[in-house]
Amino acid sequence: MESSKETGSDIAAAGIQERRFGRRGVLQLAIALASGAALLSSASHANGWRDSVDGVWRVTRHGVNCASGQQLSSFQAIMLFNKEGTVTGFAVPPFSTPANGSPDYGVWKREPGPHNYSFKLLANNYTDEGAFDGTTEVSARLELERGGDAFSYTAVVSFYAANGQFLFSGCGAATGTRFE
């Protein structure tokens, strides 16, 4: 019985709209609304474009000379940008082992411009004996490349001692491709 009341009220509402706009007007309005919804849902995929950084990425990170921009080292990483604005990652930089650092944890957000983002990461560092040895913080500016399946970023990488004292900063850069 409930469904017949709902159907009856839906029919009554449609009748009111039909009287206001005419049968043809109601049909045109329904088509316009459906078309608008379809356009909005497909806008991010227009021409194959993905307009968000969320997802899993294969990343090549580079240590960079801050003064010259010259690439100093390269290593692989995996990053996950969650839709809710968190990011995690894992990498093993040169001259370290997986035991020397925790995964990266942080946050990301959109920045002004159509394909610009920023993120901050935090990771713990450990000695070869397993003792806590400080933290690494990364602040980066990311640009999603054409199509949304690749990105590049530049970063400032700061190192802190176990007592929280700032040690030094360096520069970094990276490129990534979407894993899917």
N, C-alpha and C positions, 0 to 999 in steps of 0.2 A: 504494500500500500504506500509506503514511503516513497518508493521510486515513482509511482504515478503522480504523487504530489509534486516531486521535483520536476518530473517531465511536464506536468501541467503548468508549473510556474515558469519553466523554461519556454514553453510554448507561449505563455502569456507575455513574457518579456520580449520574445521574438515578434509577437503581434504588435506590441507597443513600438518597437523599433521599425517594423514594417509600416505602421501608420505614419511615423515621423519621417522616414526617409524613402518610403516606397519600397516595393519588393526588389526592384533593380538596385536601389541605393544600399539596401541591406546586403545584398550579394556583393556589390562592389566594395563595401566596407569590410566584409569578411575576407574577401580576396586580398585587399590591401593589408589587413592585419596579418594574415598568414604569410604574405610576401615579405612584410617587414620583419617578422620573426625569423623567417628563413634567411633573410639577408644578414640579420644580426648574428645568427648562429654560425653563418658561414664566412663572416667578414674576416675572422682571423685566419681562415684557410684560403682566402682569395688568392688566386695565382700561386697556390701551394705555400703561402706564408703562414707560419706559426708565430703568434705575437707574444709568446711568453717563454721565459727561460725554464719553466718547470719541466722536470724530467731528469733522466740519467744521461750523463755526459762522459765521453772519453776525452781526457784532457792531457795536453802536453804543456807542462810548466817550464819556464825558463828563468834562471837567475840572470839579471841584467845589470850592467854597469850603469849606475844612476846618471853619471856625467855624459857618457858617450852613447848610451842606448845599446851598446854591444852585448850580444847574448853571451853569457859565461858558461852556462850549464843547461842541461835539459833532462827532464825526467817525467815519467807517466803518472797520472792520477785518475781517480774516478770521483765524480761529483754528482750529488743528487740535490736538485733544487725542488723542494716541496711546494705545492700550491699555496700552503698556509704561510709561506715566507721564511721557512727555515732551510738551511743548507747543510749538508754533511759531505765529507770528502775523505779520501785516503790517498796518500802518496808516500813514497820512500825516497827522499832527496839523496843526491850523491853523498858518499862518505858516511852513510847512516844505515841502520837496519830497521826492520819493522818494530823491533823492540825499543828503539830510541824515541818513538813518538806515538801519541794517541791519534785516533782519527780526528779530522777537523770538524768542528761544530760551529754553526753560526746562523746569521740571518741575512736575508736579501730583500730588496725592495726595488720598485720601479723608480726611475729618475726622469726628469723632464726630457722630452724628445721621444719619438715613437718606439725606439728599440734600445733604450738605455736603462741600465740597471746598476746597482751597487750592492756589494756584500761585504760582510766582515766575518772572519773565521778566527777560531781560537783552538789551539792544540797544546797539549802538555808534552814536555820533553823529559827524557829519562837518560841516565848514564848507562853505560854498558852493564853495570852491576844492577840496574833496575831502580836506582834511587831517583826521586823527582828532581829535575834539574832546571825547572823554569817553564816558561810558556813561549809560544810563537803566536803573534797576532797578525792577520793579513787584512788589509783594507783595500778593496779593489773597485774599479770602474769597468763595467762590462758592456759591450755592444753586441747585440744579436745581429748576425750577418744576414744578408739577403736570403729569404726563404725560411729563416728561423731554425735551420738545422746545424748552424755553426755559430761560434762566437769567438771573440778575442777580448782579452782584458789586460789592463795594466794594474800593478799593485805596489803597495808599500808593505814590506814585511818587517815587523819589529820583533826583537828578541828581548826577553826579560829573564832575570835570574830567579832562582827559587824563592828568594825573599821579596820578589816583586820589583826589584830595581831594574830600570831600563838599562839595557846593555848597548844595543846598536840597531840600526835599521838598514835595510837594503831595498833594492827594487826588483820587481818581478814582472813577468808577462806570461800570457798563456793563450793557447788556442784550444777550442773544444769542438767536438762533433757529437751530435745527438745519437744516443744508443737506442734504437728501436727497430 
